[in-house]
């Protein structure tokens, strides 16, 4: 039986908790058009629409400390759940 793929919610806002960020840069590796590391080695959003929403969600989920926070158009938190 094939797995049903869940539809990725539309991401309207991306935040990075700079206090939580530990500079692993998995978000940058997965969504390099959205994230980059600043001079302190912390992740920052450079273009919130730089990659497709499913890639942005994957990049947020890859963060070992859940420092990437995603919201939908109504302001509801998508990730971390």
N, C-alpha and C positions, 0 to 999 in steps of 0.2 A: 504494500500500500504506500503510495507516494505521500510525502509530507506536504502539508499545505503551507505555502509561504505567506507569512503575515505581511500585510502592507505597512510600510514605514510611515509613521505619522509625519505630517508636514512640519518641519522645524522652522520656527519663526525667530527664535532668539538663542544665542549661544553665550554662555558665561564660562570663565575659567576662575576657579577659586585659587588665587595665587598663594594663599597660605597653605593650601593642601598640596599644590603642585610640587613634585619631587624631581622634575626634569628628566623623566624617563623618555619623553618625546615620542611615545607610541602614537599619539594623536597626530603629530607632524609626519610620521612615517606613513600613516594610513590616509590622511587628508592634508597633503602638503599645500594645497591651494587655499585651505581654510586657516591652518595653524602654522605658527613659527615660534621659535624660541627667541626671547628678547635678550638684552645684555646681561641679565641676571640668570639666564638659563631657564626662565619660566615660560610656559606656553602662553601665547596671546593669540587672539583672533585677528587675522589680517584681512580676510574676505569671507563673511558668513555664508555667501552663496557660491563659493569657489569650487565646491565638490557637491555631488548629488546628496540628498538627504540620507539615503541608506549608507553611504560612505561616512558621512558625518556621525551618524549613530554608531556605526562600527568603531570609529575612532574614539568616541566617548566611552564606549563599553570596554575599549582596550586599556584605559587608564587604570593602573592598579590601585589608585587612591580616590577614584571617582571625582577628580578635580574638574572635569568637563561636565557642565550642567546644560541640559537642553530643555527648551520650552516650546509648546505649540502656540498656535495663533491666539488662543484664548488665555494664554499665560499659565497653562497647566504644565507641570514638570513632566517631561517625557523620560528623562534619564538624569540621575539615577532614580529608579522607581521607588 
